[in-house]
Amino acid sequence: MAHFELQPAESELQQLAEHYWQKTGEKEHELEEAAFEAGRAIRNGDHSLANLELIVRWKSERVVHYLIGNSEDKIRKALMVAASPASSIRSAVEALTGLRGIDMSVASAILAAIYPERYAVLDFRTLEALGHARHDVEFYEAYVAFCQRLAERGIIKAQADLPGPTSLHALERALWEWSRSHVDQSVGV
């Protein structure tokens, strides 16, 4: 079983989540807003390449060109599994990673955009903030459960006016920002 050790102080998380949004640029804001709008559309039954592309562009622009190698039917089927409330983390991840160009971290971003209250984005920065760097489905299941437990404790509040308005996504922002500021401090930026 994966072990997570929160690197930033719990009392820093809300401020880190706020700093994340303040420090990211307008383009990143637009990409994130579009991704969560696309996730909502997928959750509501629009399992199109256009919606998938908006989410993938937010997570990894360089992967977008691989999406066209997937048939519309294959994309639709993968998104149906990912968007099903009955799907397990494993089945949702496996459906998405069955698509050309989608790896574990991109699949986690797709799932988080579709269900921001249920899934967390698996990113090297958030993992660093939890003292870990391994990526596989079992790890992702443990990561999501850990993040959900942290969010459920109420130590960080949802950022209701931002995309993915859940405490889970605010936690992701906080962990990401902690990693970014931690790296910036260590290199003297």
N, C-alpha and C positions, 0 to 999 in steps of 0.2 A: 504494500500500500504506500502511496506517495505521502511524503511528509512535507508540510508547509509551515514556514516560520515567518510571520509577518515582520518585515524589516522596518517600515516606518512605525512610529508610535500611533496607536489607535486615535489619539487626540489630534493627530495631524491629518487624518484622512479627509475630512470635509474641506479643509483649506487646500490640500493638494488637488482635490477634484475641482475646486474653483480655479486654482492656478492653471490647471490643465486647459480649461476652456479659454481662459484669458490669454494664455501664451500661444495657443494654436491660431493660425491665420484664418482669414475669411474663406479661402479655398477649402481648408480642412473642415470648417464649419458647414459649408455648403455640401461637401461630400457626405459628411455624417448625417446631416438632415435628410438628404436624398436617400441615403441607405436605410434609415429607419422608416421613411415613407414607403419605400419599396418593400421593406419587411412587413409593414402593415398590409400592403396590397397582397403580398404572397399569403399572409395569414388569412386574408379574406377571400382567397381562391384564385388570384391572378398569378399563375405559375409560369410567367413568361421569362424569356431570355432578357428582355429589357429590364425587368425588376432585378433579376439576378446580377446583371451587369452593373447596376447602380451600387449594389452592395459590394461586389468584388472590387470595383473601382475605389471605393472607400478604404478597403483593407489593403489592396495591392494592385495598383494600376498596371504593373507589368504583367499581370496574369490575365487581364481582360482578353487579350487576343487569342488565348487558348480556348475560350468559351465557345467560339464559333465552330470548333471541332466536335462539339456535342450536338446531337440532333435535338430539335424542339421537343420531340416526344421523350427523349432521355432526360432533358432538363425538367420537363413537366412532371415526370414520374419521380425524380429525385426531390423536387420541391414539394410535391404532395406528401411524401414521407416526412420530409423535414418539418413541414407545417402542421402535420397531424399531432394534435394534443396527446394521442395515444402512443406515439412513437417514443421509444427509449432513446437515451442519448446515443447509445451504440448504433441503433438502426438509423437514426437521423444522420449521424456522422458518416456512417458507411454509405448511405445513399448519396450524400454530397461528394464524398471523396471518390466515388465511382465516376464522377464527371471529370473530363480532361481539364487539367489546370487547377483543380481544387485540392489543396492539401489540408492537413489538420487545422492549421491556424485560420485559413480562409473559411473552412467549413464552420469553425466556431464563430467567426464574424457573421456569417450568413444566419446561423441559428440565433445569435444574439440580436440581430436586426429583426428577425421574425418574432421572437419571444424574448424581449429584453428583461422580463421579470423571471425568466426561467433559465436562460443561458448567459454565460460570460465569455468574452473574447479571450482566446488563448494567444497571448502575445509575449514576445521575449522580454519586454519591459515589465509587464505585470508579473511574469514568472520570476524575474530578478527580484522584484519587490516582495516575493514570497519565498526567496531563497532557493529557487529551483529552476531547471531548464529542460526537462524531459517532455517529449510530445508523443503520446499514443492515446488510444481511446480510453483505456483504463485510467491513465493519468488525467485526461480531460474530465472524466466522470468525477474523480476525486477533487479536481480543481473546482469544478462547478459546485459541488457539494460544500467545499470549504468556503468559497465565496458567498454562497447562499446563506450559510450559517453566520458569517460575518455580517452580511447585510441585514439579516433577520434580527440581529442583536440591537439594531437601532443606533449604532455608533456613527452612521453616515445617513444622511437624508437624501431622498430623491431630489433631483434637480428638475423640478416640474416644468420649467420653461425651456428645457433643452431637449434634444432628440433622445429617445430611449429614456423617458422620464421615470426611472426606477432607482431605488437605492443600490441595486446590484450594478447598474451601469455607472452610477456615481462612484462606486467603489473601484470599478475598472479605471475610471479617469484618475482617481486618487493614486492607485498603484502605478499606473503608467507615469503620472507626473512625478511621483517619488523617484522612480527609476531614472527619468530624464534629469531631474534636478540633482540626483545623486551622482550621475555620470558627469554632469556639468561642473559640479563642485570638485570632483576628483581630478579633472583636467584643468581646473583653474579658469573656467569660463564665467 
